[in-house]
Amino acid sequence: MKKVLVLALVISIMSLGTLALAQDMGQGSAHMDKAAPAAPLNNIKGTVKADGDKLTFVSDKGMKSWDVMNPETLKGHEGHHVEVSAHVYADKNAIHVMSVKMLIWSKGGGSRPFVILTAALPIP
């Protein structure tokens, strides 16, 4: 008799835990449906500008200025020509930088990867 009561108690506790977990998951998915869609991830070339503590990114194409949502990712790149991979929030005129790559200016005004060529010299 005791075994039957213990078994019934264990089954009821397990079913309550499962119901609570299912209810929480249902609310989470409903919340995700209401969330705004993620901003597109784009690669943009431009220059990092510093104005006091605030960093902005000025794109090469159209000279559009973007506020940087996470300026710590661009620290140390002030005044540099870079290519960023960023989520673009056009409605907020802001970008969230995911990665940064330094670029070198070429004479034509564009940018190209920096390559160092080395040659082996014969030893006399």
Buried (B, 14 or more C-beta within 10 A) or exposed (E): EEEEEEEEEEEEEEEEEEEEEEEEEEEEEEEEEEEEEEBEEEEBBBBBBBEEEEBBBEBBEEEEEBBBBEBEBBEEBEEBBBBBBBBBBEEEEBBBBEEBEEBEEEEEEEBEEEEEEEEEEEEE
